[in-house]
Amino acid sequence: MLTGIIMILLSLVFFYVLKQPLESNYQYLVYATFTAGIAWTLMDFRKQAASPPAFKDFFFEGFKMFAIVALLMVAYVFVFFYFHPEIRDAKFAENAKLLLQQGDHTPAEIEENTKQMKRIFMPMMLGITTFIYLFLGALITAITAGFLSQKKAN
């Protein structure tokens, strides 16, 4: 849970204090925090285990951690976009501009596309966020668990 809170705080600092856009390179620091949090959780689990844990034990422990972080990040994304409709509107306008530049869409088609984007934007963002954090969490956990389950306990 602490990892998720730190990730949210970093995201807020990058956006509000450093005035960085959502898709800036600073997002990699959020992902690095996520990776470090998973590694820390698994190494701490290894230290506290009575006997050397198996891969499945490490993965289960990592899963508990990254699932909570994923939920926190989904909640953060929902609240963030709820309170920043101007960001959503800018994305809709950018999409409409790109469609207009292509030259093969009528104004009515562009308007309909914008309406559809408005309907699916929040579910799409929440789905993408969920997928990213669950996928990365599973990948990082599997790699770290594989590494730690091969090492002898100290």
C-alpha positions in Angstrom: 0.0 0.0 0.0 2.9 2.3 0.8 4.3 1.8 -2.7 0.9 2.9 -4.2 0.8 6.0 -2.1 4.3 7.0 -3.0 3.4 6.4 -6.7 0.4 8.7 -6.4 2.4 11.3 -4.6 5.1 11.2 -7.2 2.4 11.6 -10.0 0.9 14.6 -8.2 4.3 16.2 -7.7 5.2 15.7 -11.3 1.9 17.2 -12.5 1.2 20.0 -10.1 4.7 21.0 -8.9 6.9 20.3 -11.9 4.1 21.0 -14.4 4.9 17.9 -16.4 2.3 16.5 -18.8 0.8 13.1 -18.0 2.8 11.3 -20.7 6.2 12.7 -19.6 9.3 10.7 -19.0 8.8 11.3 -15.3 6.2 8.5 -15.5 9.2 6.1 -15.6 10.0 7.1 -12.1 6.6 6.0 -11.0 7.2 2.6 -12.7 10.6 2.4 -11.1 8.9 3.0 -7.7 6.5 0.2 -8.5 9.3 -2.2 -9.4 11.3 -1.3 -6.3 8.2 -1.8 -4.2 7.6 -5.3 -5.5 11.3 -6.2 -5.1 11.3 -4.8 -1.6 8.2 -6.8 -0.7 9.6 -10.0 -2.0 13.0 -9.6 -0.4 11.3 -8.7 2.9 9.1 -11.8 2.6 12.2 -13.9 2.0 13.9 -12.6 5.1 10.9 -13.3 7.3 10.2 -16.8 6.0 11.0 -19.7 8.3 12.1 -21.8 5.4 13.2 -20.8 1.8 10.0 -19.9 0.0 9.1 -21.5 -3.4 8.4 -19.5 -6.5 4.6 -19.8 -5.9 5.0 -18.3 -2.4 6.9 -15.4 -3.7 4.5 -14.9 -6.5 1.5 -15.0 -4.2 3.1 -12.4 -1.9 3.9 -10.2 -4.9 0.4 -10.6 -6.3 -1.1 -9.3 -3.0 1.1 -6.3 -3.2 0.7 -5.4 -6.9 -3.1 -6.0 -6.9 -3.5 -3.4 -4.1 -1.3 -0.9 -6.0 -3.2 -1.5 -9.2 -6.5 -0.7 -7.4 -5.0 2.4 -5.9 -3.7 3.6 -9.3 -7.1 2.9 -10.9 -8.8 5.0 -8.2 -6.2 7.7 -8.7 -6.8 7.8 -12.5 -10.5 8.0 -12.0 -10.3 10.9 -9.5 -7.7 12.7 -11.6 -9.7 12.6 -14.8 -12.9 13.4 -12.9 -11.4 16.6 -11.6 -9.6 17.5 -14.8 -12.2 17.5 -17.6 -10.0 19.9 -19.5 -7.4 17.2 -20.1 -10.2 14.9 -21.4 -11.5 17.7 -23.6 -8.0 18.4 -25.0 -7.6 14.7 -25.9 -11.0 14.8 -27.7 -10.0 17.9 -29.6 -6.7 16.4 -30.6 -8.4 13.3 -31.9 -10.9 15.4 -33.9 -8.0 17.5 -35.3 -6.2 14.3 -36.4 -9.3 13.0 -38.1 -9.9 16.3 -39.8 -6.3 16.3 -41.1 -6.8 12.8 -42.6 -9.3 14.4 -44.9 -11.5 11.3 -45.3 -14.0 12.0 -42.6 -17.1 14.2 -42.7 -17.7 16.7 -39.9 -20.7 14.6 -38.8 -18.4 11.5 -38.6 -15.9 13.5 -36.6 -18.6 14.7 -34.2 -20.0 11.2 -33.8 -16.4 9.9 -33.1 -16.0 12.6 -30.4 -19.3 11.6 -28.8 -18.3 8.0 -28.7 -14.9 8.9 -27.2 -16.6 10.8 -24.5 -18.7 7.8 -23.6 -15.8 5.3 -23.5 -13.0 7.6 -22.2 -13.2 6.8 -18.5 -13.8 3.1 -18.8 -11.0 2.9 -21.4 -8.6 4.8 -19.1 -9.5 2.6 -16.1 -9.2 -0.6 -18.2 -5.8 0.5 -19.6 -4.5 1.4 -16.1 -5.7 -1.9 -14.7 -4.1 -3.9 -17.4 -0.8 -2.0 -17.3 -0.3 -2.4 -13.6 -1.5 -6.0 -13.4 0.7 -7.0 -16.4 3.8 -5.1 -15.1 3.2 -6.4 -11.6 2.9 -10.0 -12.7 6.0 -9.6 -14.9 8.1 -7.9 -12.3 7.0 -10.4 -9.6 7.6 -13.4 -11.8 11.2 -12.2 -12.6 12.0 -11.3 -9.0 10.4 -14.4 -7.6 12.3 -16.5 -10.1 15.5 -14.9 -9.0 14.9 -15.0 -5.3 13.6 -18.6 -5.3 16.9 -19.7 -6.8 19.0 -18.1 -4.2 19.9 -19.7 -0.9 18.3 -18.0 2.1 20.7 -16.0 4.4 
